[in-house]
């Protein structure tokens, strides 16, 4: 019998693949946000940001350190509680789903959809709310998983099914919820948002990711050690075989 696989868990020894993913993606997410804001000459200090799918708050706290005033939503009350406990007080945490985020009348200069596009069954509704929440000159960021043979092998096979590397609950990802860049751009365009680019990212060394995942499964390392063992890098000119970042702005 293997370890318990449970998202947002406080149980000793439980493996939370979502948190592992947040740790390993943190640096490339912040690097991409910073580069895009610089490209658009948007100074983050004093501007507002909303993180959807904030988990335990890693990305939200990172954006706050850039000078943004951050609100963070997550569908899991357990994740929200852990984020509040470990946070610095700089982020306002709330429990809400991407399909029904509330915040009526609010708008934000920066939106970041993390751990969201690839798990929702109502993508169009998520994007409709994104268009409502984004300020006219703001930037919507996202990272997600492409639908390719390689991504299916990793996300549907290695991360959900294979005993040696499984870190996610079964059913967390399905082929239907993995979306190509063209599908994401089309959904954004239907709600008045223009996708401006995509930026693939990947582990610098795939073997290191495999070794780290197996070590975590066996209880030989903790979550933060997985991050240290696995160096993800942006690949702006590469092909999005698995994961990719992107950003969009309101059409004018």
Residue frames as qw, qx, qy, qz and C-alpha x, y, z in Angstrom:
[[0.000, 0.888, 0.460, 0.000, 0.00, 0.00, 0.00],
 [0.453, 0.380, 0.000, 0.807, 1.41, 3.37, -1.05],
 [0.127, -0.193, -0.373, 0.899, 1.24, 6.78, 0.63],
 [0.204, 0.727, 0.593, -0.280, -1.98, 8.76, 0.89],
 [0.241, 0.208, 0.375, 0.870, -2.55, 11.02, -2.13],
 [0.106, -0.784, -0.596, 0.138, -4.68, 13.94, -0.94],
 [0.249, 0.572, 0.099, 0.776, -4.84, 17.58, -2.00],
 [0.226, -0.639, 0.128, -0.724, -4.66, 20.30, 0.66],
 [0.836, -0.360, -0.414, -0.014, -3.99, 17.73, 3.36],
 [0.234, -0.783, 0.444, -0.367, -2.53, 18.24, 6.81],
 [0.971, -0.215, 0.075, -0.072, -2.11, 14.49, 7.34],
 [0.355, -0.674, 0.611, 0.213, 1.42, 13.37, 8.15],
 [0.451, -0.151, 0.815, 0.330, 2.99, 11.71, 5.15],
 [0.558, 0.657, 0.490, -0.133, 0.22, 12.65, 2.72],
 [0.395, -0.061, 0.454, 0.796, 1.36, 13.64, -0.77],
 [0.287, 0.797, 0.339, -0.410, -0.25, 16.77, -2.19],
 [0.611, 0.224, 0.460, 0.605, 0.66, 16.94, -5.86],
 [0.145, 0.899, 0.294, 0.290, -0.95, 20.34, -6.26],
 [0.379, -0.903, 0.142, 0.146, 1.35, 21.86, -3.66],
 [0.695, -0.229, 0.454, 0.508, 4.38, 20.13, -5.17],
 [0.472, 0.581, 0.453, 0.484, 3.40, 21.58, -8.53],
 [0.071, -0.983, -0.127, -0.115, 3.03, 25.06, -7.04],
 [0.568, -0.695, 0.284, 0.338, 6.49, 24.85, -5.49],
 [0.640, -0.041, 0.528, 0.557, 8.19, 23.70, -8.68],
 [0.338, 0.681, 0.464, 0.455, 6.33, 26.21, -10.90],
 [0.256, -0.866, -0.249, 0.351, 6.83, 29.21, -8.59],
 [0.373, -0.502, 0.286, 0.725, 10.01, 30.62, -10.10],
 [0.235, 0.178, 0.655, 0.696, 8.94, 30.38, -13.75],
 [0.031, -0.789, -0.608, -0.089, 5.54, 31.86, -12.96],
 [0.254, -0.859, -0.107, 0.431, 7.07, 34.91, -11.30],
 [0.388, -0.291, 0.470, 0.738, 9.76, 35.24, -13.97],
 [0.202, 0.439, 0.697, 0.529, 7.13, 35.26, -16.69],
 [0.113, -0.881, -0.453, 0.079, 4.91, 37.79, -14.90],
 [0.352, -0.714, 0.097, 0.597, 7.85, 40.12, -14.31],
 [0.355, -0.084, 0.577, 0.731, 9.03, 39.91, -17.91],
 [0.115, 0.608, 0.677, 0.398, 5.57, 40.61, -19.34],
 [0.194, -0.901, -0.311, 0.233, 4.88, 43.54, -17.00],
 [0.373, -0.546, 0.284, 0.694, 8.26, 45.00, -17.95],
 [0.318, 0.202, 0.679, 0.630, 7.49, 44.50, -21.64],
 [0.026, -0.745, -0.575, -0.336, 4.25, 46.44, -21.25],
 [0.181, 0.351, -0.247, 0.885, 5.89, 49.04, -19.01],
 [0.612, -0.615, -0.289, -0.405, 3.54, 48.25, -16.14],
 [0.113, 0.417, -0.678, 0.595, 5.09, 48.93, -12.75],
 [0.519, -0.344, -0.780, -0.061, 3.59, 46.47, -10.24],
 [0.220, -0.132, -0.566, 0.783, 3.92, 48.66, -7.16],
 [0.261, 0.229, 0.315, -0.883, 0.51, 49.72, -5.90],
 [0.524, 0.079, -0.515, -0.673, -1.46, 47.87, -8.57],
 [0.732, -0.133, 0.444, -0.499, -4.07, 45.25, -7.80],
 [0.321, 0.278, -0.870, -0.251, -3.85, 41.53, -8.52],
 [0.825, -0.112, 0.258, -0.491, -6.17, 38.55, -8.24],
 [0.095, 0.324, -0.935, -0.114, -4.89, 34.97, -8.12],
 [0.853, -0.012, -0.005, -0.521, -7.41, 32.26, -8.99],
 [0.957, 0.061, -0.272, 0.079, -6.43, 28.77, -7.84],
 [0.005, 0.834, -0.426, 0.351, -4.08, 30.13, -5.21],
 [0.800, -0.021, -0.566, 0.197, -3.67, 26.90, -3.23],
 [0.654, -0.536, -0.335, 0.416, -1.55, 27.45, -0.12],
 [0.068, -0.976, -0.102, 0.183, -0.62, 30.95, -1.25],
 [0.678, -0.240, 0.289, 0.632, 2.86, 30.61, -2.73],
 [0.370, 0.442, 0.419, 0.702, 2.14, 32.54, -5.93],
 [0.172, -0.897, -0.331, -0.240, -0.01, 35.15, -4.19],
 [0.561, -0.749, 0.044, 0.349, 2.73, 35.89, -1.66],
 [0.611, -0.036, 0.367, 0.701, 5.29, 36.06, -4.47],
 [0.192, 0.669, 0.413, 0.588, 3.20, 38.62, -6.35],
 [0.369, -0.908, -0.200, 0.003, 2.77, 40.62, -3.16],
 [0.644, -0.479, 0.169, 0.572, 6.55, 40.78, -2.83],
 [0.441, 0.333, 0.404, 0.729, 6.62, 42.44, -6.27],
 [0.002, -0.111, -0.151, 0.982, 4.55, 45.26, -4.79],
 [0.358, -0.296, -0.604, -0.648, 1.09, 44.19, -5.95],
 [0.454, -0.120, 0.495, -0.731, -1.96, 44.40, -3.70],
 [0.313, 0.087, -0.898, -0.298, -3.17, 40.81, -3.92],
 [0.743, -0.067, 0.318, -0.585, -6.48, 39.03, -3.41],
 [0.158, 0.273, -0.932, -0.181, -6.32, 35.24, -3.71],
 [0.796, -0.017, 0.118, -0.593, -9.17, 32.79, -4.29],
 [0.144, 0.237, -0.956, -0.099, -9.17, 29.02, -4.05],
 [0.682, -0.235, -0.429, -0.544, -12.03, 26.51, -4.14],
 [0.709, -0.175, -0.645, 0.225, -10.62, 24.61, -1.15],
 [0.422, -0.852, 0.012, -0.310, -11.33, 26.00, 2.33],
 [0.872, -0.383, 0.061, 0.300, -8.49, 23.84, 3.64],
 [0.634, 0.300, 0.101, 0.706, -6.02, 25.47, 1.24],
 [0.046, -0.810, -0.095, -0.577, -7.34, 28.92, 2.15],
 [0.677, -0.734, 0.005, -0.060, -6.82, 28.22, 5.85],
 [0.841, -0.176, 0.109, 0.500, -3.26, 26.98, 5.29],
 [0.429, 0.557, 0.132, 0.699, -2.48, 30.03, 3.15],
 [0.284, -0.860, -0.047, -0.422, -3.71, 32.38, 5.86],
 [0.809, -0.572, 0.041, 0.131, -1.70, 30.56, 8.52],
 [0.774, -0.098, 0.205, 0.591, 1.57, 30.65, 6.58],
 [0.361, 0.749, 0.245, 0.499, 1.09, 34.04, 4.91],
 [0.410, 0.041, -0.238, 0.879, 2.63, 37.37, 5.79],
 [0.027, 0.669, 0.507, -0.542, -0.65, 39.26, 6.08],
 [0.007, -0.389, 0.328, 0.861, -0.03, 41.00, 2.75],
 [0.230, -0.072, -0.775, -0.584, -2.63, 38.92, 0.86],
 [0.597, 0.006, 0.330, -0.731, -6.41, 38.74, 1.30],
 [0.064, 0.064, -0.976, -0.196, -7.40, 35.07, 1.03],
 [0.645, 0.112, 0.195, -0.730, -10.92, 33.92, 0.15],
 [0.372, 0.046, 0.923, 0.093, -12.59, 30.62, -0.72],
 [0.585, 0.567, 0.135, -0.564, -14.37, 30.67, -4.08],
 [0.731, 0.182, 0.594, 0.280, -14.47, 28.73, -7.33],
 [0.185, -0.218, 0.439, 0.852, -13.20, 30.09, -10.62],
 [0.019, -0.415, -0.772, -0.481, -16.63, 29.39, -12.09],
 [0.304, -0.820, -0.410, -0.259, -18.26, 31.62, -9.47],
 [0.540, 0.100, -0.360, 0.754, -15.64, 33.97, -8.00],
 [0.231, -0.838, -0.425, 0.255, -17.99, 36.71, -6.84],
 [0.391, -0.338, 0.091, 0.851, -16.19, 40.04, -6.36],
 [0.275, 0.752, 0.546, 0.246, -19.01, 41.87, -8.13],
 [0.031, 0.996, 0.077, 0.044, -17.97, 45.36, -9.21],
 [0.527, -0.672, 0.378, 0.357, -14.27, 44.69, -8.62],
 [0.764, 0.627, -0.112, 0.104, -11.54, 44.84, -11.25],
 [0.717, -0.539, 0.286, 0.336, -7.86, 44.01, -11.15],
 [0.226, 0.825, -0.418, -0.307, -4.76, 45.13, -13.01],
 [0.215, 0.397, -0.887, -0.095, -3.31, 41.62, -12.95],
 [0.898, -0.112, 0.153, -0.396, -5.14, 38.30, -13.01],
 [0.152, 0.444, -0.880, -0.075, -3.34, 34.99, -12.70],
 [0.908, -0.052, -0.008, -0.415, -5.16, 31.73, -13.28],
 [0.074, 0.479, -0.868, 0.108, -3.07, 28.96, -11.72],
 [0.063, 0.039, 0.981, -0.180, -4.11, 25.33, -11.48],
 [0.428, 0.398, 0.395, -0.709, -7.46, 26.25, -13.04],
 [0.527, 0.442, -0.361, -0.630, -7.81, 26.01, -16.83],
 [0.397, 0.253, -0.865, -0.173, -6.87, 22.31, -16.87],
 [0.024, -0.124, -0.926, 0.355, -9.28, 21.22, -14.14],
 [0.400, 0.292, 0.304, -0.814, -12.49, 23.11, -14.89],
 [0.348, 0.343, 0.853, 0.184, -15.44, 21.54, -16.69],
 [0.215, 0.878, 0.427, -0.020, -16.85, 24.96, -17.54],
 [0.551, -0.094, 0.149, 0.816, -13.97, 26.77, -19.20],
 [0.101, 0.580, 0.390, 0.708, -16.18, 29.28, -20.98],
 [0.430, -0.836, -0.312, -0.139, -17.70, 30.43, -17.70],
 [0.676, -0.468, -0.027, 0.569, -14.25, 30.79, -16.13],
 [0.416, 0.141, 0.281, 0.853, -13.09, 32.99, -19.02],
 [0.105, -0.748, -0.430, -0.494, -16.28, 35.07, -18.92],
 [0.538, -0.808, -0.186, 0.152, -15.58, 35.94, -15.29],
 [0.638, -0.219, 0.138, 0.725, -11.94, 36.68, -16.16],
 [0.237, 0.466, 0.364, 0.771, -13.06, 39.21, -18.77],
 [0.334, -0.833, -0.344, -0.275, -15.35, 40.81, -16.17],
 [0.667, -0.682, -0.084, 0.289, -12.66, 41.02, -13.51],
 [0.646, 0.013, 0.170, 0.744, -9.82, 42.35, -15.68],
 [0.000, 0.779, 0.104, -0.619, -9.35, 46.12, -15.73],
 [0.629, 0.759, 0.089, -0.141, -9.34, 47.70, -19.24],
 [0.368, 0.792, -0.480, 0.081, -5.54, 48.04, -19.34],
 [0.646, -0.507, 0.549, -0.157, -4.77, 44.99, -17.23],
 [0.388, 0.426, -0.795, -0.187, -3.04, 41.70, -18.02],
 [0.912, -0.176, 0.162, -0.332, -4.47, 38.22, -17.61],
 [0.123, 0.529, -0.840, -0.015, -1.86, 35.53, -16.96],
 [0.930, -0.108, 0.132, -0.326, -2.36, 31.78, -16.94],
 [0.056, 0.444, -0.882, -0.145, -0.45, 28.54, -16.98],
 [0.860, 0.091, 0.218, -0.453, -1.96, 25.30, -18.13],
 [0.513, -0.219, 0.804, 0.205, -1.36, 21.92, -19.74],
 [0.419, 0.376, -0.506, -0.654, -1.47, 21.29, -23.48],
 [0.872, 0.088, 0.395, -0.275, -3.28, 18.28, -24.91],
 [0.448, 0.616, -0.620, -0.189, -0.55, 16.23, -26.60],
 [0.900, -0.016, -0.436, 0.001, 0.57, 12.61, -26.45],
 [0.460, 0.253, -0.562, 0.639, 3.43, 13.64, -24.16],
 [0.280, -0.335, 0.324, -0.839, 1.21, 15.62, -21.77],
 [0.853, -0.199, -0.174, -0.450, -1.26, 12.74, -21.56],
 [0.787, 0.110, -0.546, 0.265, 1.57, 10.35, -20.75],
 [0.257, 0.236, -0.523, 0.778, 2.76, 12.62, -17.93],
 [0.337, -0.201, 0.279, -0.877, -0.44, 14.05, -16.46],
 [0.834, -0.089, -0.107, -0.534, -2.87, 11.19, -17.04],
 [0.886, 0.101, -0.443, 0.091, -0.32, 8.40, -16.69],
 [0.527, 0.216, -0.545, 0.615, 2.71, 9.22, -14.55],
 [0.080, -0.271, 0.381, -0.880, 1.08, 11.71, -12.17],
 [0.655, -0.152, 0.120, -0.730, -2.27, 9.91, -11.75],
 [0.939, 0.049, -0.163, -0.300, -1.87, 6.22, -12.49],
 [0.716, 0.327, -0.559, 0.260, 1.64, 4.78, -12.20],
 [0.742, -0.614, -0.253, 0.088, 2.36, 3.61, -8.64],
 [0.709, -0.097, -0.098, 0.692, 6.00, 4.74, -8.70],
 [0.236, 0.113, 0.082, 0.962, 5.24, 8.36, -9.68],
 [0.216, -0.684, -0.592, -0.368, 1.61, 9.02, -8.76],
 [0.227, -0.106, -0.409, 0.878, 1.19, 12.29, -6.83],
 [0.355, -0.033, -0.084, -0.930, -2.34, 13.34, -7.87],
 [0.563, 0.188, 0.677, -0.435, -5.79, 11.92, -7.09],
 [0.268, 0.196, 0.827, 0.454, -7.20, 9.95, -9.98],
 [0.137, 0.754, 0.621, 0.165, -9.49, 12.07, -12.14],
 [0.227, -0.702, -0.063, 0.672, -7.80, 15.34, -11.29],
 [0.137, 0.507, -0.456, -0.719, -6.89, 15.64, -14.95],
 [0.715, 0.370, 0.592, -0.041, -8.74, 14.31, -17.99],
 [0.446, 0.116, 0.523, 0.717, -7.90, 14.54, -21.68],
 [0.094, 0.769, 0.538, 0.331, -10.99, 16.71, -22.26],
 [0.293, -0.929, -0.143, 0.173, -9.77, 19.33, -19.79],
 [0.528, -0.356, 0.330, 0.697, -6.30, 19.63, -21.29],
 [0.414, 0.852, 0.277, -0.162, -6.47, 22.49, -23.78],
 [0.674, 0.261, 0.224, 0.654, -4.33, 23.50, -26.72],
 [0.205, -0.334, -0.041, 0.919, -3.04, 27.07, -27.07],
 [0.121, -0.185, -0.540, -0.812, -5.43, 27.58, -30.00],
 [0.383, -0.567, -0.714, -0.146, -8.40, 26.50, -27.89],
 [0.371, -0.553, -0.385, 0.639, -7.40, 28.82, -25.06],
 [0.116, -0.158, 0.208, 0.958, -6.93, 31.74, -27.45],
 [0.212, -0.356, -0.670, -0.616, -10.31, 31.09, -29.05],
 [0.401, -0.632, -0.649, 0.140, -12.10, 31.02, -25.68],
 [0.305, -0.462, -0.173, 0.814, -10.40, 34.25, -24.63],
 [0.029, 0.029, 0.420, 0.907, -11.30, 35.94, -27.94],
 [0.243, -0.523, -0.747, -0.331, -14.96, 35.00, -27.51],
 [0.390, -0.778, -0.434, 0.235, -14.99, 37.19, -24.41],
 [0.147, 0.976, 0.012, 0.162, -13.09, 40.16, -25.81],
 [0.531, -0.717, 0.396, 0.217, -9.60, 39.14, -24.72],
 [0.677, 0.662, -0.320, -0.015, -6.65, 38.91, -27.11],
 [0.889, -0.338, 0.157, 0.267, -4.05, 36.28, -26.30],
 [0.164, 0.932, -0.296, -0.132, -0.68, 37.97, -26.85],
 [0.397, 0.536, -0.745, 0.002, 1.73, 35.07, -26.55],
 [0.939, -0.328, -0.039, -0.102, 2.46, 31.69, -25.03],
 [0.114, 0.716, -0.660, 0.196, 5.66, 30.59, -23.33],
 [0.907, -0.100, -0.408, -0.032, 6.34, 26.89, -22.80],
 [0.207, -0.700, 0.602, -0.322, 8.21, 25.82, -19.69],
 [0.929, 0.035, -0.365, -0.053, 9.73, 22.52, -18.70],
 [0.746, -0.602, 0.213, 0.189, 12.13, 20.85, -16.28],
 [0.130, 0.803, -0.539, -0.218, 15.72, 21.53, -17.27],
 [0.165, 0.300, -0.937, -0.069, 16.36, 17.83, -16.87],
 [0.760, -0.181, -0.288, -0.554, 13.40, 15.44, -17.15],
 [0.710, -0.007, -0.674, 0.206, 15.34, 12.68, -15.38],
 [0.114, 0.142, -0.547, 0.817, 15.72, 14.92, -12.32],
 [0.562, -0.162, 0.023, -0.811, 11.93, 15.36, -12.21],
 [0.832, -0.061, -0.505, -0.221, 11.42, 11.60, -12.39],
 [0.535, 0.079, -0.671, 0.506, 13.98, 10.98, -9.63],
 [0.117, -0.174, 0.390, -0.897, 12.46, 13.67, -7.42],
 [0.698, -0.154, -0.164, -0.679, 8.93, 12.33, -7.89],
 [0.808, -0.040, -0.587, 0.013, 9.97, 8.77, -7.08],
 [0.352, 0.126, -0.611, 0.698, 11.90, 9.96, -4.02],
 [0.359, -0.194, 0.219, -0.886, 8.87, 11.88, -2.79],
 [0.805, -0.120, -0.373, -0.446, 6.62, 8.88, -3.31],
 [0.760, -0.023, -0.599, 0.252, 8.99, 6.76, -1.22],
 [0.524, -0.836, -0.159, -0.034, 9.11, 9.35, 1.56],
 [0.769, -0.062, -0.063, 0.633, 12.82, 9.98, 1.14],
 [0.220, 0.097, 0.014, 0.971, 12.41, 13.73, 0.55],
 [0.133, 0.618, 0.560, -0.536, 9.84, 16.40, 1.42],
 [0.442, 0.804, 0.397, 0.031, 7.99, 18.77, -0.91],
 [0.013, 0.953, -0.205, -0.222, 10.61, 21.54, -0.81],
 [0.482, -0.411, 0.683, 0.364, 13.35, 19.08, -1.69],
 [0.604, 0.474, 0.609, 0.201, 11.40, 18.23, -4.85],
 [0.241, 0.966, 0.073, -0.058, 11.63, 21.89, -5.84],
 [0.264, -0.794, 0.489, 0.248, 15.35, 21.96, -5.16],
 [0.574, -0.124, 0.758, 0.282, 15.88, 18.81, -7.20],
 [0.448, 0.557, 0.645, 0.272, 13.73, 19.98, -10.11],
 [0.130, -0.462, 0.091, 0.873, 14.70, 23.14, -11.97],
 [0.455, 0.679, 0.572, 0.068, 11.94, 24.39, -14.29],
 [0.249, -0.333, 0.257, 0.873, 12.91, 26.87, -17.02],
 [0.495, 0.690, 0.179, -0.497, 11.05, 29.07, -19.49],
 [0.485, -0.005, 0.687, 0.541, 11.39, 28.14, -23.14],
 [0.306, 0.611, 0.142, -0.716, 9.94, 31.13, -25.06],
 [0.406, 0.501, -0.515, -0.564, 10.87, 29.79, -28.49],
 [0.112, -0.114, 0.987, 0.012, 10.05, 26.16, -27.78],
 [0.496, -0.219, -0.614, -0.573, 7.00, 24.06, -28.52],
 [0.490, -0.337, 0.445, -0.669, 4.47, 23.58, -25.71],
 [0.480, 0.070, -0.862, -0.148, 4.66, 19.82, -25.50],
 [0.393, -0.387, -0.786, 0.280, 3.33, 19.79, -21.93],
 [0.212, -0.765, -0.436, 0.424, 2.98, 22.99, -19.87],
 [0.346, 0.396, 0.208, 0.825, 2.84, 26.57, -21.05],
 [0.098, -0.567, -0.363, 0.733, 2.29, 30.06, -19.72],
 [0.232, 0.504, 0.509, 0.658, 0.45, 32.78, -21.57],
 [0.041, -0.457, -0.382, 0.802, -1.07, 36.21, -21.20],
 [0.152, 0.600, 0.641, 0.454, -3.94, 38.16, -22.69],
 [0.039, -0.247, -0.215, 0.944, -5.28, 41.72, -22.69],
 [0.392, 0.638, 0.531, -0.396, -8.58, 43.35, -23.45],
 [0.447, 0.385, 0.522, 0.615, -9.19, 43.99, -27.13],
 [0.006, -0.633, -0.175, 0.754, -9.33, 47.71, -27.95]]
